[in-house]
Amino acid sequence: MIADWIASIFALFVVDPIEADIRQRLEEMRAPVEVVTQAGDCLRTTGPLLIERATGDLWWAGTTVVSLATGFTSPAELLDAGNPTCAPIASYLLSAEAEA
């Protein structure tokens, strides 16, 4: 029951805003359709992994919420670059941040 509550709160404060931010940035950058499709695939696989990690590591969950809220961590940094569906989108977003 506690794990479900933690998962819900983490999804509300981290996973959902990450998805919204990434989609918004891709629209602003006028990203190609294939990049947007890859982003959707990545978010579908990364979201559950982030929630699983948050329920198992409360310290990580808390510091992640705070670092995202303060802007210390970029949402793109939470994408798993080791995940084949996320590597292209993570590098695309991080390179766009570096150029800005």
Secondary structure, DSSP 8 states (H G I E B T S, - for coil): -HHHHHHHHHIIIIIHHHHHHHHHHHHHTT--HHHHHHHHHHHHHHHHHHHHHHHH-HHHHHHHHHHHHHTSS-GGGGS-TTSTTTHHHHHHHHHHHHH-
